[in-house]
Amino acid sequence: MSSMTDSPKSTIPQWKWHVVAMMLFATMINYMDRQTLGSISTYIKAEFQLGEEGYGKLEAAFGYSYAVFLLLAGFLADRVNLRWLYPIALLVWSAAGFATGFVETLFQLQVCRIVLGGGEAFNWPVAVGIIGRIIPRESRALANSIFNSGMTVGAVVTPLLVLALVKDNGEGWRRMFMIVGAIGLVWVVAWLLVTRGERAREIAHTPAKATEAVTVPFVSLFTQRRFWIVLALGVAVNMSWHFYRVWLPRHLVIDLKFTDKQLQYLLIAFYLTADVGSIGIGFLTRKLVSPTCSIERARQKILLFASGLCLLATPLIFLPGREIMVPLYCLVGAGLMGVFAILYALMQDVSPQHTAKCLGAVGASSWLINSLLHPLVGRYADTHTNAMGKFAPMILVAGVLPLLAALFALTWPEQKEENHS
């Protein structure tokens, strides 16, 4: 029986959760390679003589590459063997991260970030596609939250490595990139071992329900309300999350006057809280599903709760002090990660045939917007200041966006015939 007609509480073979765990570790490595730059941004800016706008352009180079390759990743992930596509992509981005430790010029650094973005773009289309193939609907929010929590695990491990490897004067930042880049090889070997035999065949190929049904053209998704809900929610949560990812470290150092060493501990707290939010919200969504509460209704309730948490940065208007704002920022992170868990579950329902392409289109749109905005945010910070801080106006906007999209998601159509077999 297909996952679209599974009972409210399906039994899932243990090996499938092992695959989800492997994708958590891949996502952790992905974010470690990505987040290393932000964690040591002070030293990077000093060595390559960058202002905030210059740093924004460096992030934009990664983002533009990521956006373009998301489209390619979405196209390939719906067509080729995912068991092999995943490790190939991981080797590419790990090699780019490793090479960053040897750069001597800003141009070389930009090239490494572009290659890194191209390789990392494959992680989410492939992972979301695999979960759509092997995990039933009512458990996808939980599975998505588990693999996606690798973002926050990686973002927690990264500052710990910075504290261990990088001295106060910045010495050791190159070694940091090389160590993080080398970890990917270990994952590739483990992945090929975990996904052998019959597991490989189930992961590699499109589910029967998609191949046996009448082929639906991808362009037909643009006429569906569900696609536009996913697009709105995806753009909103990506804009908010990646603002925090890129600019929260600068806000904590520039506006709230924390030292670079203190910053590492604050980032650990932020991403740990986000990780708890990711797993917790995915778990709550699964628990809420019952004969009286459909999968769609459960997702909508949890989505409103998670997006409401994103508003907790609003007290910044009243200048309450950093002792209050830092815990609130952590709760915002938990809310954003929870929104991601629901987003991917909705995306997997838009079209089983086009899940990865849908994610690629939504992700590319988000990253193009983010990449255009990062230099502008940096320019604003270079040229403006106010009592709340250089980055405060953008923080306030970032908190509102997920809730607006969540309200739109309340119009998601029920699929009662799919919830009860």
NUPA-782505 format. One record per residue (C-alpha): x, y, z; residue number from 1. Coordinates in Angstrom, 3 decimals, padded with zeros to 6 digits. Layout:
N
X = X Y = Y Z = Z num = NUM
...
This chain:
421
X = 000.000 Y = 000.000 Z = 000.000 num = 1
X = 001.385 Y = 003.411 Z = -000.887 num = 2
X = 002.347 Y = 005.950 Z = 001.694 num = 3
X = -000.514 Y = 008.145 Z = 000.543 num = 4
X = -002.964 Y = 005.622 Z = 001.915 num = 5
X = -001.164 Y = 004.536 Z = 005.060 num = 6
X = -003.077 Y = 004.305 Z = 008.322 num = 7
X = -002.626 Y = 007.163 Z = 010.821 num = 8
X = 000.133 Y = 005.254 Z = 012.680 num = 9
X = 002.128 Y = 003.110 Z = 010.242 num = 10
X = 004.944 Y = 000.803 Z = 011.330 num = 11
X = 008.227 Y = 001.899 Z = 009.792 num = 12
X = 011.154 Y = -000.554 Z = 009.419 num = 13
X = 014.106 Y = 000.396 Z = 011.599 num = 14
X = 016.520 Y = 000.633 Z = 008.675 num = 15
X = 014.579 Y = 003.563 Z = 007.272 num = 16
X = 015.250 Y = 005.553 Z = 010.423 num = 17
X = 018.922 Y = 004.626 Z = 010.057 num = 18
X = 018.843 Y = 006.211 Z = 006.596 num = 19
X = 017.210 Y = 009.324 Z = 008.071 num = 20
X = 019.989 Y = 009.438 Z = 010.672 num = 21
X = 022.606 Y = 009.198 Z = 007.937 num = 22
X = 020.980 Y = 012.161 Z = 006.198 num = 23
X = 021.095 Y = 014.052 Z = 009.499 num = 24
X = 024.873 Y = 013.554 Z = 009.541 num = 25
X = 025.165 Y = 014.606 Z = 005.893 num = 26
X = 023.223 Y = 017.778 Z = 006.674 num = 27
X = 025.463 Y = 018.340 Z = 009.708 num = 28
X = 028.559 Y = 018.149 Z = 007.492 num = 29
X = 026.836 Y = 020.423 Z = 004.970 num = 30
X = 026.261 Y = 023.081 Z = 007.591 num = 31
X = 029.700 Y = 022.748 Z = 009.124 num = 32
X = 031.259 Y = 023.447 Z = 005.718 num = 33
X = 028.886 Y = 026.367 Z = 005.248 num = 34
X = 028.920 Y = 027.807 Z = 008.766 num = 35
X = 032.671 Y = 027.830 Z = 009.238 num = 36
X = 032.872 Y = 031.105 Z = 007.319 num = 37
X = 030.321 Y = 032.833 Z = 009.555 num = 38
X = 031.901 Y = 031.563 Z = 012.766 num = 39
X = 035.271 Y = 033.067 Z = 011.871 num = 40
X = 033.968 Y = 036.007 Z = 009.829 num = 41
X = 035.943 Y = 038.524 Z = 011.912 num = 42
X = 039.243 Y = 036.914 Z = 010.882 num = 43
X = 038.158 Y = 036.466 Z = 007.246 num = 44
X = 037.108 Y = 040.115 Z = 007.020 num = 45
X = 040.414 Y = 041.238 Z = 008.521 num = 46
X = 042.639 Y = 039.067 Z = 006.297 num = 47
X = 040.870 Y = 039.997 Z = 003.061 num = 48
X = 040.094 Y = 043.593 Z = 004.111 num = 49
X = 036.310 Y = 043.325 Z = 003.781 num = 50
X = 033.618 Y = 045.618 Z = 005.131 num = 51
X = 030.137 Y = 044.387 Z = 005.945 num = 52
X = 029.059 Y = 044.915 Z = 002.324 num = 53
X = 032.100 Y = 042.973 Z = 001.084 num = 54
X = 031.267 Y = 040.160 Z = 003.442 num = 55
X = 027.692 Y = 040.241 Z = 002.161 num = 56
X = 028.974 Y = 039.868 Z = -001.405 num = 57
X = 031.031 Y = 036.849 Z = -000.346 num = 58
X = 027.894 Y = 035.241 Z = 001.087 num = 59
X = 026.041 Y = 036.214 Z = -002.085 num = 60
X = 028.573 Y = 034.344 Z = -004.260 num = 61
X = 027.721 Y = 031.170 Z = -002.345 num = 62
X = 024.013 Y = 031.950 Z = -002.562 num = 63
X = 023.854 Y = 032.538 Z = -006.319 num = 64
X = 025.678 Y = 029.271 Z = -006.971 num = 65
X = 023.416 Y = 027.481 Z = -004.526 num = 66
X = 020.309 Y = 028.855 Z = -006.245 num = 67
X = 021.395 Y = 027.814 Z = -009.749 num = 68
X = 022.438 Y = 024.326 Z = -008.711 num = 69
X = 019.262 Y = 023.815 Z = -006.685 num = 70
X = 017.391 Y = 023.803 Z = -009.988 num = 71
X = 019.790 Y = 021.238 Z = -011.428 num = 72
X = 019.653 Y = 019.196 Z = -008.210 num = 73
X = 015.864 Y = 019.157 Z = -008.260 num = 74
X = 015.824 Y = 017.980 Z = -011.866 num = 75
X = 018.390 Y = 015.211 Z = -011.300 num = 76
X = 017.015 Y = 014.020 Z = -007.961 num = 77
X = 013.699 Y = 013.089 Z = -009.564 num = 78
X = 015.461 Y = 011.091 Z = -012.292 num = 79
X = 018.720 Y = 009.481 Z = -011.195 num = 80
X = 019.887 Y = 007.024 Z = -008.551 num = 81
X = 019.796 Y = 008.943 Z = -005.243 num = 82
X = 022.024 Y = 006.461 Z = -003.489 num = 83
X = 024.899 Y = 007.586 Z = -005.716 num = 84
X = 023.923 Y = 011.208 Z = -006.302 num = 85
X = 024.114 Y = 011.965 Z = -002.583 num = 86
X = 027.730 Y = 010.861 Z = -001.946 num = 87
X = 028.976 Y = 012.428 Z = -005.183 num = 88
X = 027.523 Y = 015.806 Z = -004.172 num = 89
X = 028.946 Y = 015.473 Z = -000.683 num = 90
X = 032.423 Y = 014.776 Z = -002.012 num = 91
X = 032.222 Y = 017.899 Z = -004.207 num = 92
X = 031.244 Y = 020.247 Z = -001.404 num = 93
X = 033.695 Y = 018.666 Z = 001.047 num = 94
X = 036.518 Y = 019.151 Z = -001.451 num = 95
X = 035.562 Y = 022.821 Z = -001.840 num = 96
X = 035.557 Y = 023.277 Z = 001.926 num = 97
X = 038.937 Y = 021.563 Z = 002.255 num = 98
X = 040.434 Y = 023.722 Z = -000.514 num = 99
X = 039.339 Y = 026.890 Z = 001.304 num = 100
X = 042.093 Y = 026.240 Z = 003.798 num = 101
X = 044.661 Y = 026.932 Z = 001.056 num = 102
X = 043.265 Y = 030.143 Z = -000.503 num = 103
X = 045.589 Y = 033.133 Z = -000.788 num = 104
X = 043.367 Y = 035.683 Z = -002.560 num = 105
X = 039.799 Y = 036.890 Z = -002.301 num = 106
X = 039.116 Y = 035.527 Z = -005.799 num = 107
X = 040.229 Y = 032.046 Z = -004.753 num = 108
X = 038.008 Y = 032.275 Z = -001.684 num = 109
X = 035.055 Y = 033.277 Z = -003.866 num = 110
X = 035.668 Y = 030.332 Z = -006.219 num = 111
X = 035.682 Y = 027.921 Z = -003.269 num = 112
X = 032.415 Y = 029.388 Z = -001.992 num = 113
X = 030.841 Y = 029.054 Z = -005.459 num = 114
X = 031.851 Y = 025.380 Z = -005.763 num = 115
X = 030.733 Y = 024.774 Z = -002.185 num = 116
X = 027.316 Y = 026.257 Z = -002.962 num = 117
X = 026.947 Y = 024.121 Z = -006.074 num = 118
X = 027.688 Y = 020.885 Z = -004.218 num = 119
X = 025.672 Y = 021.697 Z = -001.100 num = 120
X = 022.589 Y = 022.502 Z = -003.175 num = 121
X = 021.998 Y = 018.779 Z = -003.690 num = 122
X = 021.570 Y = 017.924 Z = -000.008 num = 123
X = 017.957 Y = 018.989 Z = 000.505 num = 124
X = 016.418 Y = 017.895 Z = -002.821 num = 125
X = 017.984 Y = 014.451 Z = -002.397 num = 126
X = 017.122 Y = 014.056 Z = 001.296 num = 127
X = 013.551 Y = 015.295 Z = 000.930 num = 128
X = 013.131 Y = 013.049 Z = -002.101 num = 129
X = 014.362 Y = 009.985 Z = -000.199 num = 130
X = 012.048 Y = 010.648 Z = 002.739 num = 131
X = 009.146 Y = 011.058 Z = 000.335 num = 132
X = 009.934 Y = 007.571 Z = -001.015 num = 133
X = 010.522 Y = 005.600 Z = 002.187 num = 134
X = 008.540 Y = 007.350 Z = 004.970 num = 135
X = 004.693 Y = 007.461 Z = 005.249 num = 136
X = 002.894 Y = 010.806 Z = 005.226 num = 137
X = 002.021 Y = 011.046 Z = 008.917 num = 138
X = 005.684 Y = 010.550 Z = 009.893 num = 139
X = 007.317 Y = 012.780 Z = 007.294 num = 140
X = 007.291 Y = 015.922 Z = 009.446 num = 141
X = 009.180 Y = 013.984 Z = 012.122 num = 142
X = 011.615 Y = 012.449 Z = 009.604 num = 143
X = 012.135 Y = 015.852 Z = 008.002 num = 144
X = 012.778 Y = 017.433 Z = 011.392 num = 145
X = 015.337 Y = 014.754 Z = 012.246 num = 146
X = 017.389 Y = 015.022 Z = 009.059 num = 147
X = 017.017 Y = 018.828 Z = 008.941 num = 148
X = 018.219 Y = 019.123 Z = 012.545 num = 149
X = 021.611 Y = 018.302 Z = 011.102 num = 150
X = 021.743 Y = 022.002 Z = 010.220 num = 151
X = 021.710 Y = 022.977 Z = 013.874 num = 152
X = 023.934 Y = 020.088 Z = 014.984 num = 153
X = 026.519 Y = 021.221 Z = 012.458 num = 154
X = 026.123 Y = 024.819 Z = 013.532 num = 155
X = 026.720 Y = 023.767 Z = 017.161 num = 156
X = 029.779 Y = 021.640 Z = 016.405 num = 157
X = 031.343 Y = 024.386 Z = 014.270 num = 158
X = 031.849 Y = 026.978 Z = 017.047 num = 159
X = 033.149 Y = 024.201 Z = 019.317 num = 160
X = 035.794 Y = 023.482 Z = 016.699 num = 161
X = 036.535 Y = 027.199 Z = 016.410 num = 162
X = 037.147 Y = 027.370 Z = 020.160 num = 163
X = 039.444 Y = 024.344 Z = 019.938 num = 164
X = 041.353 Y = 025.169 Z = 016.759 num = 165
X = 041.356 Y = 028.944 Z = 016.192 num = 166
X = 043.384 Y = 031.246 Z = 018.428 num = 167
X = 042.259 Y = 034.727 Z = 019.468 num = 168
X = 044.458 Y = 036.279 Z = 016.781 num = 169
X = 042.815 Y = 034.132 Z = 014.062 num = 170
X = 045.666 Y = 031.649 Z = 013.712 num = 171
X = 044.313 Y = 028.230 Z = 012.762 num = 172
X = 041.309 Y = 029.267 Z = 010.678 num = 173
X = 042.721 Y = 027.544 Z = 007.602 num = 174
X = 043.162 Y = 024.277 Z = 009.504 num = 175
X = 039.527 Y = 024.601 Z = 010.537 num = 176
X = 038.353 Y = 024.475 Z = 006.911 num = 177
X = 040.580 Y = 021.500 Z = 006.109 num = 178
X = 039.379 Y = 019.389 Z = 009.047 num = 179
X = 035.708 Y = 020.081 Z = 008.357 num = 180
X = 036.169 Y = 019.313 Z = 004.664 num = 181
X = 037.860 Y = 015.988 Z = 005.382 num = 182
X = 034.957 Y = 014.664 Z = 007.481 num = 183
X = 032.850 Y = 014.126 Z = 004.335 num = 184
X = 034.920 Y = 011.146 Z = 003.184 num = 185
X = 034.017 Y = 009.204 Z = 006.338 num = 186
X = 030.312 Y = 009.803 Z = 005.701 num = 187
X = 030.509 Y = 008.550 Z = 002.106 num = 188
X = 031.932 Y = 005.199 Z = 003.208 num = 189
X = 029.297 Y = 004.820 Z = 005.948 num = 190
X = 026.454 Y = 005.759 Z = 003.572 num = 191
X = 027.397 Y = 003.106 Z = 001.017 num = 192
X = 027.507 Y = 000.483 Z = 003.774 num = 193
X = 024.166 Y = 001.457 Z = 005.358 num = 194
X = 022.276 Y = 001.589 Z = 002.042 num = 195
X = 023.312 Y = -001.757 Z = 000.518 num = 196
X = 021.064 Y = -004.436 Z = -000.996 num = 197
X = 017.285 Y = -004.073 Z = -001.074 num = 198
X = 017.572 Y = -000.733 Z = 000.701 num = 199
X = 019.541 Y = 000.650 Z = -002.211 num = 200
X = 016.784 Y = -000.289 Z = -004.658 num = 201
X = 014.062 Y = 001.386 Z = -002.592 num = 202
X = 016.106 Y = 004.571 Z = -002.153 num = 203
X = 017.267 Y = 004.720 Z = -005.752 num = 204
X = 013.989 Y = 004.516 Z = -007.629 num = 205
X = 010.794 Y = 006.510 Z = -007.793 num = 206
X = 007.944 Y = 004.860 Z = -005.821 num = 207
X = 005.472 Y = 002.717 Z = -007.751 num = 208
X = 002.634 Y = 005.112 Z = -007.053 num = 209
X = 004.449 Y = 007.801 Z = -009.003 num = 210
X = 005.650 Y = 005.710 Z = -011.923 num = 211
X = 002.384 Y = 003.846 Z = -012.442 num = 212
X = 000.203 Y = 006.952 Z = -012.349 num = 213
X = -000.448 Y = 009.156 Z = -015.347 num = 214
X = 002.551 Y = 011.418 Z = -015.761 num = 215
X = 001.807 Y = 014.953 Z = -014.568 num = 216
X = 003.864 Y = 017.711 Z = -016.243 num = 217
X = 005.882 Y = 019.795 Z = -013.799 num = 218
X = 004.488 Y = 023.037 Z = -015.209 num = 219
X = 001.018 Y = 021.929 Z = -014.118 num = 220
X = 002.090 Y = 022.500 Z = -010.516 num = 221
X = 001.952 Y = 026.236 Z = -011.168 num = 222
X = -001.830 Y = 025.986 Z = -011.393 num = 223
X = -002.115 Y = 024.371 Z = -007.936 num = 224
X = -002.725 Y = 026.370 Z = -004.780 num = 225
X = -000.595 Y = 023.881 Z = -002.840 num = 226
X = 002.488 Y = 024.774 Z = -004.889 num = 227
X = 002.061 Y = 028.508 Z = -004.252 num = 228
X = 001.571 Y = 027.885 Z = -000.531 num = 229
X = 004.824 Y = 025.907 Z = -000.454 num = 230
X = 006.586 Y = 028.628 Z = -002.451 num = 231
X = 005.391 Y = 031.393 Z = -000.099 num = 232
X = 006.280 Y = 029.416 Z = 003.006 num = 233
X = 009.639 Y = 028.338 Z = 001.590 num = 234
X = 010.698 Y = 031.849 Z = 000.602 num = 235
X = 009.553 Y = 033.300 Z = 003.938 num = 236
X = 011.298 Y = 030.793 Z = 006.197 num = 237
X = 014.476 Y = 030.713 Z = 004.094 num = 238
X = 014.744 Y = 034.503 Z = 004.104 num = 239
X = 014.322 Y = 034.558 Z = 007.878 num = 240
X = 016.605 Y = 031.621 Z = 008.651 num = 241
X = 019.442 Y = 032.730 Z = 006.412 num = 242
X = 019.278 Y = 036.263 Z = 007.720 num = 243
X = 019.886 Y = 034.826 Z = 011.174 num = 244
X = 022.545 Y = 032.431 Z = 009.871 num = 245
X = 024.563 Y = 035.150 Z = 008.134 num = 246
X = 023.885 Y = 038.257 Z = 010.178 num = 247
X = 023.071 Y = 037.183 Z = 013.732 num = 248
X = 026.807 Y = 036.701 Z = 014.471 num = 249
X = 027.506 Y = 040.221 Z = 013.215 num = 250
X = 024.549 Y = 041.603 Z = 015.224 num = 251
X = 025.795 Y = 039.930 Z = 018.406 num = 252
X = 029.305 Y = 041.331 Z = 017.965 num = 253
X = 028.568 Y = 044.758 Z = 016.469 num = 254
X = 025.261 Y = 045.709 Z = 018.105 num = 255
X = 025.256 Y = 043.734 Z = 021.354 num = 256
X = 029.011 Y = 044.042 Z = 021.952 num = 257
X = 029.873 Y = 040.400 Z = 022.595 num = 258
X = 033.451 Y = 039.322 Z = 021.980 num = 259
X = 034.307 Y = 036.839 Z = 019.220 num = 260
X = 034.985 Y = 034.168 Z = 021.827 num = 261
X = 031.659 Y = 034.812 Z = 023.558 num = 262
X = 030.023 Y = 034.637 Z = 020.126 num = 263
X = 030.943 Y = 030.967 Z = 019.754 num = 264
X = 029.090 Y = 030.061 Z = 022.971 num = 265
X = 026.086 Y = 032.131 Z = 021.941 num = 266
X = 025.921 Y = 030.383 Z = 018.573 num = 267
X = 026.033 Y = 027.024 Z = 020.350 num = 268
X = 023.048 Y = 028.072 Z = 022.483 num = 269
X = 021.129 Y = 029.407 Z = 019.474 num = 270
X = 021.562 Y = 026.286 Z = 017.361 num = 271
X = 020.993 Y = 023.859 Z = 020.236 num = 272
X = 017.654 Y = 025.522 Z = 020.928 num = 273
X = 016.846 Y = 025.429 Z = 017.228 num = 274
X = 017.645 Y = 021.720 Z = 017.169 num = 275
X = 015.282 Y = 021.018 Z = 020.059 num = 276
X = 012.619 Y = 023.029 Z = 018.241 num = 277
X = 013.100 Y = 021.034 Z = 015.051 num = 278
X = 012.780 Y = 017.611 Z = 016.682 num = 279
X = 010.081 Y = 018.700 Z = 019.119 num = 280
X = 007.822 Y = 020.247 Z = 016.507 num = 281
X = 008.193 Y = 017.255 Z = 014.194 num = 282
X = 007.317 Y = 014.929 Z = 017.084 num = 283
X = 004.300 Y = 017.033 Z = 018.111 num = 284
X = 002.972 Y = 017.000 Z = 014.568 num = 285
X = 003.030 Y = 013.199 Z = 014.449 num = 286
X = 001.437 Y = 012.912 Z = 017.914 num = 287
X = -001.352 Y = 015.307 Z = 016.980 num = 288
X = -002.541 Y = 013.145 Z = 014.069 num = 289
X = -005.585 Y = 011.109 Z = 015.110 num = 290
X = -008.963 Y = 009.990 Z = 013.724 num = 291
X = -010.324 Y = 013.392 Z = 014.802 num = 292
X = -007.352 Y = 015.464 Z = 013.627 num = 293
X = -006.221 Y = 014.992 Z = 010.044 num = 294
X = -002.615 Y = 015.210 Z = 008.949 num = 295
X = -003.330 Y = 018.542 Z = 007.265 num = 296
X = -005.003 Y = 019.990 Z = 010.346 num = 297
X = -002.180 Y = 018.837 Z = 012.621 num = 298
X = 000.394 Y = 020.464 Z = 010.362 num = 299
X = -001.535 Y = 023.741 Z = 010.267 num = 300
X = -001.802 Y = 023.949 Z = 014.049 num = 301
X = 001.877 Y = 023.259 Z = 014.606 num = 302
X = 002.867 Y = 025.602 Z = 011.777 num = 303
X = 001.002 Y = 028.496 Z = 013.414 num = 304
X = 002.690 Y = 027.726 Z = 016.730 num = 305
X = 006.164 Y = 027.533 Z = 015.176 num = 306
X = 005.740 Y = 030.721 Z = 013.145 num = 307
X = 004.424 Y = 032.480 Z = 016.259 num = 308
X = 007.734 Y = 031.759 Z = 017.985 num = 309
X = 009.466 Y = 033.710 Z = 015.218 num = 310
X = 007.824 Y = 036.903 Z = 016.499 num = 311
X = 009.722 Y = 036.734 Z = 019.784 num = 312
X = 012.427 Y = 039.086 Z = 018.464 num = 313
X = 009.862 Y = 041.920 Z = 018.426 num = 314
X = 010.753 Y = 043.194 Z = 021.969 num = 315
X = 013.977 Y = 044.465 Z = 020.376 num = 316
X = 011.965 Y = 047.628 Z = 019.665 num = 317
X = 011.956 Y = 048.430 Z = 023.390 num = 318
X = 015.718 Y = 047.965 Z = 023.849 num = 319
X = 015.406 Y = 045.419 Z = 026.676 num = 320
X = 019.105 Y = 044.549 Z = 026.735 num = 321
X = 021.154 Y = 041.644 Z = 025.496 num = 322
X = 020.364 Y = 039.419 Z = 028.510 num = 323
X = 016.741 Y = 039.307 Z = 027.353 num = 324
X = 017.238 Y = 039.351 Z = 023.587 num = 325
X = 019.671 Y = 036.433 Z = 023.353 num = 326
X = 017.204 Y = 033.873 Z = 024.850 num = 327
X = 014.462 Y = 035.276 Z = 022.613 num = 328
X = 016.651 Y = 034.857 Z = 019.534 num = 329
X = 017.190 Y = 031.229 Z = 020.551 num = 330
X = 013.414 Y = 030.649 Z = 020.650 num = 331
X = 013.104 Y = 032.267 Z = 017.226 num = 332
X = 015.609 Y = 029.707 Z = 015.949 num = 333
X = 013.463 Y = 026.888 Z = 017.371 num = 334
X = 010.414 Y = 028.282 Z = 015.592 num = 335
X = 012.185 Y = 028.634 Z = 012.262 num = 336
X = 013.441 Y = 025.053 Z = 012.341 num = 337
X = 009.932 Y = 023.871 Z = 013.157 num = 338
X = 008.566 Y = 025.716 Z = 010.139 num = 339
X = 011.122 Y = 023.918 Z = 007.954 num = 340
X = 009.895 Y = 020.526 Z = 009.177 num = 341
X = 006.318 Y = 021.332 Z = 008.125 num = 342
X = 007.454 Y = 022.949 Z = 004.863 num = 343
X = 009.198 Y = 019.793 Z = 003.659 num = 344
X = 006.214 Y = 017.630 Z = 004.602 num = 345
X = 003.913 Y = 019.876 Z = 002.564 num = 346
X = 006.368 Y = 019.855 Z = -000.309 num = 347
X = 006.375 Y = 016.053 Z = -000.389 num = 348
X = 002.595 Y = 016.151 Z = -000.841 num = 349
X = 002.511 Y = 018.580 Z = -003.766 num = 350
X = 003.568 Y = 015.899 Z = -006.264 num = 351
X = 005.389 Y = 012.601 Z = -005.573 num = 352
X = 006.746 Y = 012.750 Z = -009.131 num = 353
X = 008.206 Y = 016.228 Z = -008.751 num = 354
X = 009.167 Y = 016.546 Z = -005.066 num = 355
X = 012.825 Y = 017.348 Z = -005.708 num = 356
X = 012.074 Y = 019.719 Z = -008.592 num = 357
X = 009.530 Y = 021.496 Z = -006.399 num = 358
X = 012.129 Y = 021.920 Z = -003.672 num = 359
X = 014.649 Y = 023.086 Z = -006.247 num = 360
X = 012.296 Y = 025.747 Z = -007.592 num = 361
X = 011.313 Y = 026.974 Z = -004.131 num = 362
X = 014.881 Y = 026.898 Z = -002.865 num = 363
X = 016.310 Y = 028.645 Z = -005.912 num = 364
X = 013.753 Y = 031.444 Z = -005.577 num = 365
X = 014.634 Y = 031.836 Z = -001.905 num = 366
X = 018.372 Y = 031.866 Z = -002.449 num = 367
X = 018.237 Y = 034.317 Z = -005.324 num = 368
X = 016.318 Y = 036.739 Z = -003.123 num = 369
X = 018.682 Y = 036.162 Z = -000.195 num = 370
X = 021.753 Y = 036.641 Z = -002.373 num = 371
X = 020.421 Y = 039.942 Z = -003.664 num = 372
X = 019.679 Y = 041.117 Z = -000.126 num = 373
X = 022.924 Y = 040.154 Z = 001.659 num = 374
X = 025.067 Y = 042.930 Z = 000.100 num = 375
X = 022.251 Y = 045.429 Z = 000.754 num = 376
X = 022.074 Y = 044.395 Z = 004.399 num = 377
X = 025.845 Y = 044.811 Z = 004.641 num = 378
X = 025.720 Y = 048.209 Z = 002.964 num = 379
X = 023.002 Y = 049.351 Z = 005.360 num = 380
X = 025.114 Y = 048.220 Z = 008.314 num = 381
X = 028.154 Y = 050.041 Z = 006.943 num = 382
X = 026.271 Y = 053.326 Z = 006.509 num = 383
X = 023.506 Y = 053.414 Z = 009.173 num = 384
X = 023.129 Y = 053.125 Z = 012.885 num = 385
X = 020.268 Y = 053.517 Z = 015.342 num = 386
X = 019.511 Y = 052.852 Z = 018.991 num = 387
X = 018.299 Y = 049.301 Z = 018.307 num = 388
X = 021.401 Y = 048.401 Z = 016.301 num = 389
X = 022.611 Y = 048.288 Z = 012.712 num = 390
X = 020.846 Y = 044.982 Z = 011.966 num = 391
X = 017.692 Y = 045.512 Z = 014.040 num = 392
X = 015.248 Y = 046.574 Z = 011.264 num = 393
X = 015.964 Y = 043.404 Z = 009.295 num = 394
X = 015.602 Y = 041.255 Z = 012.419 num = 395
X = 012.105 Y = 042.629 Z = 012.963 num = 396
X = 011.081 Y = 041.937 Z = 009.356 num = 397
X = 012.549 Y = 038.428 Z = 009.473 num = 398
X = 010.323 Y = 037.588 Z = 012.444 num = 399
X = 007.084 Y = 038.495 Z = 010.687 num = 400
X = 007.571 Y = 036.703 Z = 007.347 num = 401
X = 006.961 Y = 033.073 Z = 008.506 num = 402
X = 003.675 Y = 033.969 Z = 010.202 num = 403
X = 002.336 Y = 035.692 Z = 007.080 num = 404
X = 003.113 Y = 032.589 Z = 005.017 num = 405
X = 001.645 Y = 030.304 Z = 007.712 num = 406
X = -001.670 Y = 032.166 Z = 007.506 num = 407
X = -001.706 Y = 031.504 Z = 003.753 num = 408
X = -001.005 Y = 027.828 Z = 004.500 num = 409
X = -004.325 Y = 027.607 Z = 006.368 num = 410
X = -005.950 Y = 027.350 Z = 002.933 num = 411
X = -004.178 Y = 024.031 Z = 002.225 num = 412
X = -006.835 Y = 021.580 Z = 000.974 num = 413
X = -007.790 Y = 018.545 Z = 003.030 num = 414
X = -007.049 Y = 015.113 Z = 001.545 num = 415
X = -009.436 Y = 012.954 Z = 003.549 num = 416
X = -009.372 Y = 010.170 Z = 001.051 num = 417
X = -005.610 Y = 009.891 Z = 001.608 num = 418
X = -005.709 Y = 009.993 Z = 005.375 num = 419
X = -008.049 Y = 007.037 Z = 005.858 num = 420
X = -007.679 Y = 003.876 Z = 003.853 num = 421
